[in-house]
Amino acid sequence: MAQAADTLIEDIYDAVTFPERWGGILERLCALSDATHGLLFTAAPHHDSRADALWARHNITDRQLADYTTHFRHRDVWANAAAARGLLSRCGVRRGEELVSDAVLRRSAFFNELLRDHGMGRLCALVLSDGGELAPVQPVLSLYRPADAAPFPDETVRLLQDCAPHLQRAIRLRVRLWGRQDGREEEVLWSGRMIDRLPMGVALLDAAGRILCLNRAGQAMVDARDGLRLRQGRLQAEQGAEARRLAHALEAAVSAGARTAAVRRGEAADLRVSRPSGRAPYLLTVLPLSPEAAGPFGDAGGGGGDGARIRAVVYIVDPAAVAPGLGARLGGLFGLTPVEAALVADLLADLTPAEIGDRRGVAISTVRSQLRSIFAKTGTSRQSELMNLVNRCLMLPEGP
């Protein structure tokens, strides 16, 4: 369970920049808790584009979701009971039986006209409001079981409690990223100007696996001829076995993106590409896009795009590279001081706390004290969690 939870936390941070993965996160939470359905939604009374962008689901059909949002959202006896008790304004886990009795639930139209027909009747919900940035959207993650199943056990409550701070941070970052896009998600995501602002390499692929666009960071990696290359418009790895794995992943991604409307987490491929220079391998994620997410490519504001549909995206991260302006970014997101941000940069460069102390001429106890302050400000508790969080922050767009 512990190893599965650690991997789940990594996926939560991936979802900041790969929002298609929220459905896979819900699927894994359901598997860990013996739930049959999962829903991430916003309980805010007034929707806007930021709130709508956070919705995700597992094993819930388009029809079920439409019925809920159109006819039953305001008749949700669980949500109404939580709102009446002020539980939607603070983070916490609640089971359905703690909100309303089984008798009240089974008398409701919400149960008889919606839940029962779809095999739902038990609830374990995590409210993710923080009294700050997330208060306007009121995100809630809900897991469901059939009505005749046993209530969710304490183990599920603890699982959601452990995930809560990571989910909150990921959703905060997602909301901030969304705010920068001025509500023009498709136009901004798939414009050349937008992906050029990303510090990682990004390649957009068409249905044949050819590159429609390679951003500046990606082009620099290819130009370096240090493990990656372009041949006949396709991205390739230089070494034989890695070249075959990458070619297979790209072919699978464009095929998956064309055939399914629900991109699953399992269809994303994570690969390492060795570098002849001996530097840390490139980390690649090959992600298929569902038809509704696979928008046309073109420069935001018009011009430059031919309208070709994007079927897959390749993200390329150089672990040894630290994006310009990292200190200012970490200061703005988490309130880190310049000294603390420099410490994070040293950790990203694979230095140990002892090496950082020697390099700066300070005692290791001072470095550890600064690291504890960074943990407190970022809400992390381990260096691996901190590195996961910072790596995801590096994927956020830079300023114009």
TORKOL-4160 file (C-alpha; in steps of 0.2 Angstrom, whole numbers, padded with zeros to 4 digits, m for minus):
400
<pt num="1" X="0000" Y="0000" Z="0000"/>
<pt num="2" X="0014" Y="0012" Z="0005"/>
<pt num="3" X="0023" Y="0010" Z="m0012"/>
<pt num="4" X="0007" Y="0012" Z="m0022"/>
<pt num="5" X="0003" Y="0028" Z="m0012"/>
<pt num="6" X="0020" Y="0035" Z="m0016"/>
<pt num="7" X="0017" Y="0032" Z="m0035"/>
<pt num="8" X="0000" Y="0039" Z="m0033"/>
<pt num="9" X="0007" Y="0055" Z="m0026"/>
<pt num="10" X="0019" Y="0057" Z="m0041"/>
<pt num="11" X="0004" Y="0055" Z="m0052"/>
<pt num="12" X="m0005" Y="0069" Z="m0043"/>
<pt num="13" X="0009" Y="0081" Z="m0046"/>
<pt num="14" X="0010" Y="0075" Z="m0065"/>
<pt num="15" X="m0008" Y="0080" Z="m0066"/>
<pt num="16" X="m0004" Y="0099" Z="m0064"/>
<pt num="17" X="0003" Y="0099" Z="m0081"/>
<pt num="18" X="m0005" Y="0083" Z="m0088"/>
<pt num="19" X="m0023" Y="0086" Z="m0083"/>
<pt num="20" X="m0029" Y="0071" Z="m0093"/>
<pt num="21" X="m0021" Y="0060" Z="m0079"/>
<pt num="22" X="m0034" Y="0065" Z="m0066"/>
<pt num="23" X="m0046" Y="0051" Z="m0072"/>
<pt num="24" X="m0031" Y="0038" Z="m0070"/>
<pt num="25" X="m0028" Y="0045" Z="m0052"/>
<pt num="26" X="m0047" Y="0042" Z="m0048"/>
<pt num="27" X="m0046" Y="0025" Z="m0055"/>
<pt num="28" X="m0031" Y="0021" Z="m0044"/>
<pt num="29" X="m0039" Y="0028" Z="m0029"/>
<pt num="30" X="m0054" Y="0017" Z="m0032"/>
<pt num="31" X="m0043" Y="0002" Z="m0034"/>
<pt num="32" X="m0034" Y="0005" Z="m0017"/>
<pt num="33" X="m0051" Y="0008" Z="m0008"/>
<pt num="34" X="m0062" Y="m0005" Z="m0017"/>
<pt num="35" X="m0073" Y="0009" Z="m0024"/>
<pt num="36" X="m0082" Y="0007" Z="m0040"/>
<pt num="37" X="m0084" Y="0025" Z="m0045"/>
<pt num="38" X="m0074" Y="0041" Z="m0043"/>
<pt num="39" X="m0078" Y="0059" Z="m0046"/>
<pt num="40" X="m0067" Y="0075" Z="m0043"/>
<pt num="41" X="m0079" Y="0090" Z="m0044"/>
<pt num="42" X="m0082" Y="0108" Z="m0038"/>
<pt num="43" X="m0096" Y="0111" Z="m0025"/>
<pt num="44" X="m0095" Y="0130" Z="m0029"/>
<pt num="45" X="m0112" Y="0137" Z="m0031"/>
<pt num="46" X="m0106" Y="0148" Z="m0046"/>
<pt num="47" X="m0096" Y="0140" Z="m0060"/>
<pt num="48" X="m0083" Y="0148" Z="m0070"/>
<pt num="49" X="m0070" Y="0141" Z="m0082"/>
<pt num="50" X="m0058" Y="0137" Z="m0069"/>
<pt num="51" X="m0070" Y="0127" Z="m0059"/>
<pt num="52" X="m0076" Y="0117" Z="m0074"/>
<pt num="53" X="m0058" Y="0113" Z="m0078"/>
<pt num="54" X="m0055" Y="0103" Z="m0062"/>
<pt num="55" X="m0069" Y="0090" Z="m0065"/>
<pt num="56" X="m0063" Y="0072" Z="m0068"/>
<pt num="57" X="m0071" Y="0055" Z="m0066"/>
<pt num="58" X="m0069" Y="0036" Z="m0066"/>
<pt num="59" X="m0082" Y="0024" Z="m0071"/>
<pt num="60" X="m0095" Y="0038" Z="m0073"/>
<pt num="61" X="m0103" Y="0040" Z="m0090"/>
<pt num="62" X="m0106" Y="0056" Z="m0100"/>
<pt num="63" X="m0125" Y="0053" Z="m0097"/>
<pt num="64" X="m0123" Y="0051" Z="m0078"/>
<pt num="65" X="m0112" Y="0067" Z="m0076"/>
<pt num="66" X="m0125" Y="0077" Z="m0087"/>
<pt num="67" X="m0139" Y="0070" Z="m0076"/>
<pt num="68" X="m0130" Y="0075" Z="m0060"/>
<pt num="69" X="m0125" Y="0093" Z="m0066"/>
<pt num="70" X="m0142" Y="0097" Z="m0074"/>
<pt num="71" X="m0155" Y="0089" Z="m0062"/>
<pt num="72" X="m0147" Y="0082" Z="m0046"/>
<pt num="73" X="m0132" Y="0094" Z="m0041"/>
<pt num="74" X="m0143" Y="0104" Z="m0030"/>
<pt num="75" X="m0153" Y="0089" Z="m0024"/>
<pt num="76" X="m0137" Y="0080" Z="m0018"/>
<pt num="77" X="m0141" Y="0076" Z="0000"/>
<pt num="78" X="m0123" Y="0072" Z="0005"/>
<pt num="79" X="m0117" Y="0089" Z="m0002"/>
<pt num="80" X="m0132" Y="0099" Z="0005"/>
<pt num="81" X="m0129" Y="0091" Z="0022"/>
<pt num="82" X="m0110" Y="0095" Z="0022"/>
<pt num="83" X="m0114" Y="0113" Z="0016"/>
<pt num="84" X="m0127" Y="0115" Z="0030"/>
<pt num="85" X="m0113" Y="0110" Z="0043"/>
<pt num="86" X="m0100" Y="0121" Z="0035"/>
<pt num="87" X="m0089" Y="0106" Z="0030"/>
<pt num="88" X="m0086" Y="0112" Z="0012"/>
<pt num="89" X="m0075" Y="0127" Z="0018"/>
<pt num="90" X="m0062" Y="0116" Z="0026"/>
<pt num="91" X="m0052" Y="0101" Z="0022"/>
<pt num="92" X="m0058" Y="0084" Z="0029"/>
<pt num="93" X="m0064" Y="0067" Z="0025"/>
<pt num="94" X="m0082" Y="0062" Z="0028"/>
<pt num="95" X="m0091" Y="0046" Z="0025"/>
<pt num="96" X="m0109" Y="0046" Z="0018"/>
<pt num="97" X="m0116" Y="0039" Z="0034"/>
<pt num="98" X="m0108" Y="0053" Z="0044"/>
<pt num="99" X="m0118" Y="0066" Z="0034"/>
<pt num="100" X="m0135" Y="0058" Z="0032"/>
<pt num="101" X="m0143" Y="0042" Z="0039"/>
<pt num="102" X="m0146" Y="0027" Z="0027"/>
<pt num="103" X="m0164" Y="0030" Z="0029"/>
<pt num="104" X="m0164" Y="0048" Z="0024"/>
<pt num="105" X="m0153" Y="0044" Z="0009"/>
<pt num="106" X="m0164" Y="0030" Z="0003"/>
<pt num="107" X="m0180" Y="0041" Z="0004"/>
<pt num="108" X="m0171" Y="0054" Z="m0007"/>
<pt num="109" X="m0174" Y="0057" Z="m0026"/>
<pt num="110" X="m0155" Y="0059" Z="m0027"/>
<pt num="111" X="m0154" Y="0040" Z="m0022"/>
<pt num="112" X="m0169" Y="0033" Z="m0031"/>
<pt num="113" X="m0168" Y="0042" Z="m0047"/>
<pt num="114" X="m0149" Y="0043" Z="m0049"/>
<pt num="115" X="m0137" Y="0034" Z="m0038"/>
<pt num="116" X="m0147" Y="0017" Z="m0036"/>
<pt num="117" X="m0148" Y="0014" Z="m0055"/>
<pt num="118" X="m0129" Y="0017" Z="m0057"/>
<pt num="119" X="m0124" Y="0006" Z="m0042"/>
<pt num="120" X="m0119" Y="0019" Z="m0030"/>
<pt num="121" X="m0125" Y="0022" Z="m0012"/>
<pt num="122" X="m0109" Y="0022" Z="m0001"/>
<pt num="123" X="m0098" Y="0038" Z="m0001"/>
<pt num="124" X="m0081" Y="0043" Z="0006"/>
<pt num="125" X="m0078" Y="0061" Z="0001"/>
<pt num="126" X="m0062" Y="0072" Z="0003"/>
<pt num="127" X="m0066" Y="0091" Z="0004"/>
<pt num="128" X="m0051" Y="0100" Z="m0002"/>
<pt num="129" X="m0055" Y="0118" Z="0002"/>
<pt num="130" X="m0041" Y="0127" Z="0011"/>
<pt num="131" X="m0049" Y="0144" Z="0016"/>
<pt num="132" X="m0039" Y="0153" Z="0003"/>
<pt num="133" X="m0036" Y="0150" Z="m0015"/>
<pt num="134" X="m0047" Y="0135" Z="m0016"/>
<pt num="135" X="m0061" Y="0142" Z="m0007"/>
<pt num="136" X="m0070" Y="0149" Z="m0023"/>
<pt num="137" X="m0070" Y="0132" Z="m0032"/>
<pt num="138" X="m0073" Y="0121" Z="m0017"/>
<pt num="139" X="m0065" Y="0105" Z="m0024"/>
<pt num="140" X="m0071" Y="0088" Z="m0018"/>
<pt num="141" X="m0065" Y="0071" Z="m0022"/>
<pt num="142" X="m0078" Y="0057" Z="m0020"/>
<pt num="143" X="m0077" Y="0038" Z="m0020"/>
<pt num="144" X="m0093" Y="0028" Z="m0021"/>
<pt num="145" X="m0098" Y="0010" Z="m0018"/>
<pt num="146" X="m0115" Y="0001" Z="m0021"/>
<pt num="147" X="m0128" Y="0004" Z="m0008"/>
<pt num="148" X="m0127" Y="m0015" Z="m0002"/>
<pt num="149" X="m0108" Y="m0014" Z="0000"/>
<pt num="150" X="m0100" Y="m0011" Z="0017"/>
<pt num="151" X="m0097" Y="0007" Z="0022"/>
<pt num="152" X="m0079" Y="0013" Z="0018"/>
<pt num="153" X="m0067" Y="0008" Z="0032"/>
<pt num="154" X="m0055" Y="0019" Z="0042"/>
<pt num="155" X="m0041" Y="0013" Z="0030"/>
<pt num="156" X="m0049" Y="0023" Z="0016"/>
<pt num="157" X="m0051" Y="0038" Z="0027"/>
<pt num="158" X="m0032" Y="0038" Z="0031"/>
<pt num="159" X="m0028" Y="0035" Z="0012"/>
<pt num="160" X="m0037" Y="0051" Z="0007"/>
<pt num="161" X="m0030" Y="0061" Z="0022"/>
<pt num="162" X="m0013" Y="0056" Z="0017"/>
<pt num="163" X="m0016" Y="0062" Z="m0001"/>
<pt num="164" X="m0025" Y="0078" Z="0004"/>
<pt num="165" X="m0010" Y="0090" Z="0005"/>
<pt num="166" X="m0003" Y="0084" Z="m0011"/>
<pt num="167" X="m0020" Y="0085" Z="m0020"/>
<pt num="168" X="m0022" Y="0103" Z="m0013"/>
<pt num="169" X="m0005" Y="0109" Z="m0019"/>
<pt num="170" X="m0008" Y="0101" Z="m0037"/>
<pt num="171" X="m0025" Y="0109" Z="m0038"/>
<pt num="172" X="m0019" Y="0126" Z="m0032"/>
<pt num="173" X="m0005" Y="0125" Z="m0046"/>
<pt num="174" X="m0018" Y="0120" Z="m0059"/>
<pt num="175" X="m0029" Y="0134" Z="m0054"/>
<pt num="176" X="m0015" Y="0147" Z="m0055"/>
<pt num="177" X="m0009" Y="0140" Z="m0072"/>
<pt num="178" X="m0027" Y="0141" Z="m0078"/>
<pt num="179" X="m0028" Y="0159" Z="m0073"/>
<pt num="180" X="m0013" Y="0163" Z="m0083"/>
<pt num="181" X="m0022" Y="0156" Z="m0099"/>
<pt num="182" X="m0037" Y="0169" Z="m0097"/>
<pt num="183" X="m0049" Y="0155" Z="m0100"/>
<pt num="184" X="m0043" Y="0151" Z="m0118"/>
<pt num="185" X="m0037" Y="0133" Z="m0114"/>
<pt num="186" X="m0037" Y="0125" Z="m0131"/>
<pt num="187" X="m0031" Y="0140" Z="m0140"/>
<pt num="188" X="m0017" Y="0143" Z="m0128"/>
<pt num="189" X="m0011" Y="0125" Z="m0125"/>
<pt num="190" X="m0009" Y="0121" Z="m0143"/>
<pt num="191" X="m0001" Y="0137" Z="m0149"/>
<pt num="192" X="0017" Y="0138" Z="m0154"/>
<pt num="193" X="0019" Y="0153" Z="m0144"/>
<pt num="194" X="0013" Y="0145" Z="m0128"/>
<pt num="195" X="0023" Y="0129" Z="m0129"/>
<pt num="196" X="0039" Y="0140" Z="m0132"/>
<pt num="197" X="0036" Y="0147" Z="m0115"/>
<pt num="198" X="0038" Y="0130" Z="m0107"/>
<pt num="199" X="0055" Y="0126" Z="m0100"/>
<pt num="200" X="0054" Y="0108" Z="m0104"/>
<pt num="201" X="0054" Y="0101" Z="m0122"/>
<pt num="202" X="0037" Y="0098" Z="m0130"/>
<pt num="203" X="0033" Y="0090" Z="m0146"/>
<pt num="204" X="0016" Y="0089" Z="m0154"/>
<pt num="205" X="0012" Y="0075" Z="m0165"/>
<pt num="206" X="0000" Y="0072" Z="m0179"/>
<pt num="207" X="m0010" Y="0056" Z="m0183"/>
<pt num="208" X="0005" Y="0049" Z="m0192"/>
<pt num="209" X="0017" Y="0052" Z="m0178"/>
<pt num="210" X="0026" Y="0067" Z="m0187"/>
<pt num="211" X="0030" Y="0082" Z="m0177"/>
<pt num="212" X="0018" Y="0097" Z="m0180"/>
<pt num="213" X="0028" Y="0108" Z="m0168"/>
<pt num="214" X="0044" Y="0107" Z="m0157"/>
<pt num="215" X="0046" Y="0121" Z="m0145"/>
<pt num="216" X="0062" Y="0130" Z="m0142"/>
<pt num="217" X="0068" Y="0119" Z="m0127"/>
<pt num="218" X="0065" Y="0103" Z="m0137"/>
<pt num="219" X="0074" Y="0110" Z="m0152"/>
<pt num="220" X="0089" Y="0114" Z="m0142"/>
<pt num="221" X="0089" Y="0096" Z="m0135"/>
<pt num="222" X="0088" Y="0089" Z="m0153"/>
<pt num="223" X="0102" Y="0101" Z="m0159"/>
<pt num="224" X="0113" Y="0096" Z="m0145"/>
<pt num="225" X="0114" Y="0078" Z="m0153"/>
<pt num="226" X="0115" Y="0070" Z="m0136"/>
<pt num="227" X="0103" Y="0056" Z="m0137"/>
<pt num="228" X="0089" Y="0063" Z="m0147"/>
<pt num="229" X="0087" Y="0067" Z="m0165"/>
<pt num="230" X="0074" Y="0071" Z="m0179"/>
<pt num="231" X="0073" Y="0060" Z="m0194"/>
<pt num="232" X="0059" Y="0062" Z="m0208"/>
<pt num="233" X="0049" Y="0073" Z="m0196"/>
<pt num="234" X="0049" Y="0060" Z="m0182"/>
<pt num="235" X="0057" Y="0061" Z="m0165"/>
<pt num="236" X="0070" Y="0046" Z="m0162"/>
<pt num="237" X="0082" Y="0040" Z="m0149"/>
<pt num="238" X="0100" Y="0037" Z="m0154"/>
<pt num="239" X="0103" Y="0021" Z="m0146"/>
<pt num="240" X="0095" Y="0005" Z="m0153"/>
<pt num="241" X="0085" Y="m0002" Z="m0139"/>
<pt num="242" X="0079" Y="0015" Z="m0133"/>
<pt num="243" X="0075" Y="0020" Z="m0151"/>
<pt num="244" X="0063" Y="0004" Z="m0153"/>
<pt num="245" X="0055" Y="0008" Z="m0136"/>
<pt num="246" X="0052" Y="0026" Z="m0141"/>
<pt num="247" X="0045" Y="0022" Z="m0158"/>
<pt num="248" X="0033" Y="0009" Z="m0151"/>
<pt num="249" X="0027" Y="0022" Z="m0138"/>
<pt num="250" X="0024" Y="0035" Z="m0151"/>
<pt num="251" X="0015" Y="0023" Z="m0162"/>
<pt num="252" X="0004" Y="0017" Z="m0148"/>
<pt num="253" X="0000" Y="0035" Z="m0142"/>
<pt num="254" X="m0006" Y="0042" Z="m0159"/>
<pt num="255" X="m0016" Y="0026" Z="m0161"/>
<pt num="256" X="m0024" Y="0027" Z="m0144"/>
<pt num="257" X="m0028" Y="0046" Z="m0146"/>
<pt num="258" X="m0037" Y="0042" Z="m0162"/>
<pt num="259" X="m0048" Y="0028" Z="m0156"/>
<pt num="260" X="m0054" Y="0033" Z="m0138"/>
<pt num="261" X="m0063" Y="0047" Z="m0130"/>
<pt num="262" X="m0056" Y="0043" Z="m0113"/>
<pt num="263" X="m0037" Y="0044" Z="m0112"/>
<pt num="264" X="m0032" Y="0032" Z="m0097"/>
<pt num="265" X="m0016" Y="0035" Z="m0086"/>
<pt num="266" X="m0010" Y="0018" Z="m0092"/>
<pt num="267" X="m0009" Y="0023" Z="m0110"/>
<pt num="268" X="0004" Y="0037" Z="m0105"/>
<pt num="269" X="0022" Y="0030" Z="m0108"/>
<pt num="270" X="0037" Y="0036" Z="m0097"/>
<pt num="271" X="0054" Y="0033" Z="m0104"/>
<pt num="272" X="0072" Y="0037" Z="m0101"/>
<pt num="273" X="0084" Y="0041" Z="m0115"/>
<pt num="274" X="0103" Y="0039" Z="m0112"/>
<pt num="275" X="0115" Y="0053" Z="m0117"/>
<pt num="276" X="0132" Y="0050" Z="m0125"/>
<pt num="277" X="0139" Y="0064" Z="m0115"/>
<pt num="278" X="0136" Y="0055" Z="m0099"/>
<pt num="279" X="0124" Y="0068" Z="m0092"/>
<pt num="280" X="0108" Y="0062" Z="m0083"/>
<pt num="281" X="0096" Y="0054" Z="m0096"/>
<pt num="282" X="0082" Y="0064" Z="m0103"/>
<pt num="283" X="0065" Y="0059" Z="m0095"/>
<pt num="284" X="0051" Y="0058" Z="m0108"/>
<pt num="285" X="0032" Y="0056" Z="m0106"/>
<pt num="286" X="0022" Y="0051" Z="m0122"/>
<pt num="287" X="0004" Y="0056" Z="m0119"/>
<pt num="288" X="m0010" Y="0052" Z="m0131"/>
<pt num="289" X="m0024" Y="0064" Z="m0132"/>
<pt num="290" X="m0043" Y="0060" Z="m0133"/>
<pt num="291" X="m0052" Y="0067" Z="m0148"/>
<pt num="292" X="m0060" Y="0081" Z="m0138"/>
<pt num="293" X="m0043" Y="0086" Z="m0131"/>
<pt num="294" X="m0034" Y="0085" Z="m0148"/>
<pt num="295" X="m0037" Y="0102" Z="m0154"/>
<pt num="296" X="m0030" Y="0110" Z="m0170"/>
<pt num="297" X="m0013" Y="0117" Z="m0169"/>
<pt num="298" X="m0010" Y="0135" Z="m0173"/>
<pt num="299" X="m0003" Y="0151" Z="m0166"/>
<pt num="300" X="m0014" Y="0160" Z="m0153"/>
<pt num="301" X="m0021" Y="0175" Z="m0161"/>
<pt num="302" X="m0022" Y="0168" Z="m0178"/>
<pt num="303" X="m0009" Y="0164" Z="m0192"/>
<pt num="304" X="0005" Y="0151" Z="m0193"/>
<pt num="305" X="m0006" Y="0135" Z="m0190"/>
<pt num="306" X="m0013" Y="0124" Z="m0203"/>
<pt num="307" X="m0027" Y="0117" Z="m0192"/>
<pt num="308" X="m0019" Y="0099" Z="m0191"/>
<pt num="309" X="m0026" Y="0089" Z="m0177"/>
<pt num="310" X="m0014" Y="0085" Z="m0163"/>
<pt num="311" X="m0015" Y="0066" Z="m0158"/>
<pt num="312" X="m0001" Y="0065" Z="m0145"/>
<pt num="313" X="0011" Y="0076" Z="m0135"/>
<pt num="314" X="0029" Y="0071" Z="m0130"/>
<pt num="315" X="0036" Y="0080" Z="m0114"/>
<pt num="316" X="0055" Y="0080" Z="m0113"/>
<pt num="317" X="0063" Y="0085" Z="m0096"/>
<pt num="318" X="0082" Y="0087" Z="m0093"/>
<pt num="319" X="0084" Y="0084" Z="m0075"/>
<pt num="320" X="0101" Y="0093" Z="m0075"/>
<pt num="321" X="0094" Y="0109" Z="m0082"/>
<pt num="322" X="0087" Y="0122" Z="m0070"/>
<pt num="323" X="0075" Y="0134" Z="m0078"/>
<pt num="324" X="0079" Y="0153" Z="m0078"/>
<pt num="325" X="0070" Y="0163" Z="m0065"/>
<pt num="326" X="0068" Y="0148" Z="m0054"/>
<pt num="327" X="0071" Y="0158" Z="m0038"/>
<pt num="328" X="0057" Y="0171" Z="m0042"/>
<pt num="329" X="0045" Y="0157" Z="m0047"/>
<pt num="330" X="0048" Y="0148" Z="m0031"/>
<pt num="331" X="0046" Y="0164" Z="m0021"/>
<pt num="332" X="0030" Y="0168" Z="m0029"/>
<pt num="333" X="0022" Y="0151" Z="m0027"/>
<pt num="334" X="0028" Y="0146" Z="m0010"/>
<pt num="335" X="0036" Y="0162" Z="m0002"/>
<pt num="336" X="0054" Y="0155" Z="m0002"/>
<pt num="337" X="0068" Y="0167" Z="0001"/>
<pt num="338" X="0082" Y="0169" Z="m0011"/>
<pt num="339" X="0093" Y="0158" Z="0000"/>
<pt num="340" X="0080" Y="0144" Z="0001"/>
<pt num="341" X="0077" Y="0145" Z="m0018"/>
<pt num="342" X="0096" Y="0143" Z="m0021"/>
<pt num="343" X="0096" Y="0128" Z="m0010"/>
<pt num="344" X="0082" Y="0120" Z="m0020"/>
<pt num="345" X="0092" Y="0123" Z="m0036"/>
<pt num="346" X="0107" Y="0115" Z="m0028"/>
<pt num="347" X="0096" Y="0100" Z="m0024"/>
<pt num="348" X="0090" Y="0099" Z="m0042"/>
<pt num="349" X="0108" Y="0099" Z="m0047"/>
<pt num="350" X="0109" Y="0082" Z="m0037"/>
<pt num="351" X="0120" Y="0090" Z="m0023"/>
<pt num="352" X="0118" Y="0082" Z="m0006"/>
<pt num="353" X="0115" Y="0093" Z="0009"/>
<pt num="354" X="0133" Y="0090" Z="0015"/>
<pt num="355" X="0140" Y="0095" Z="m0002"/>
<pt num="356" X="0129" Y="0111" Z="m0002"/>
<pt num="357" X="0136" Y="0116" Z="0015"/>
<pt num="358" X="0154" Y="0113" Z="0009"/>
<pt num="359" X="0150" Y="0124" Z="m0006"/>
<pt num="360" X="0143" Y="0138" Z="0004"/>
<pt num="361" X="0154" Y="0137" Z="0019"/>
<pt num="362" X="0140" Y="0134" Z="0031"/>
<pt num="363" X="0137" Y="0120" Z="0043"/>
<pt num="364" X="0126" Y="0105" Z="0038"/>
<pt num="365" X="0114" Y="0109" Z="0052"/>
<pt num="366" X="0111" Y="0126" Z="0044"/>
<pt num="367" X="0107" Y="0118" Z="0028"/>
<pt num="368" X="0095" Y="0106" Z="0036"/>
<pt num="369" X="0087" Y="0120" Z="0046"/>
<pt num="370" X="0084" Y="0129" Z="0029"/>
<pt num="371" X="0077" Y="0113" Z="0022"/>
<pt num="372" X="0065" Y="0111" Z="0036"/>
<pt num="373" X="0059" Y="0129" Z="0032"/>
<pt num="374" X="0057" Y="0124" Z="0014"/>
<pt num="375" X="0047" Y="0108" Z="0018"/>
<pt num="376" X="0035" Y="0119" Z="0029"/>
<pt num="377" X="0032" Y="0132" Z="0016"/>
<pt num="378" X="0029" Y="0119" Z="0002"/>
<pt num="379" X="0019" Y="0107" Z="0013"/>
<pt num="380" X="0031" Y="0093" Z="0009"/>
<pt num="381" X="0040" Y="0082" Z="0022"/>
<pt num="382" X="0053" Y="0073" Z="0012"/>
<pt num="383" X="0066" Y="0078" Z="m0001"/>
<pt num="384" X="0059" Y="0066" Z="m0014"/>
<pt num="385" X="0042" Y="0075" Z="m0012"/>
<pt num="386" X="0050" Y="0092" Z="m0013"/>
<pt num="387" X="0059" Y="0087" Z="m0029"/>
<pt num="388" X="0043" Y="0080" Z="m0037"/>
<pt num="389" X="0034" Y="0096" Z="m0033"/>
<pt num="390" X="0048" Y="0108" Z="m0040"/>
<pt num="391" X="0050" Y="0098" Z="m0056"/>
<pt num="392" X="0031" Y="0100" Z="m0059"/>
<pt num="393" X="0033" Y="0119" Z="m0056"/>
<pt num="394" X="0047" Y="0120" Z="m0068"/>
<pt num="395" X="0034" Y="0114" Z="m0081"/>
<pt num="396" X="0023" Y="0129" Z="m0079"/>
<pt num="397" X="0024" Y="0142" Z="m0092"/>
<pt num="398" X="0037" Y="0156" Z="m0091"/>
<pt num="399" X="0032" Y="0174" Z="m0093"/>
<pt num="400" X="0031" Y="0181" Z="m0110"/>
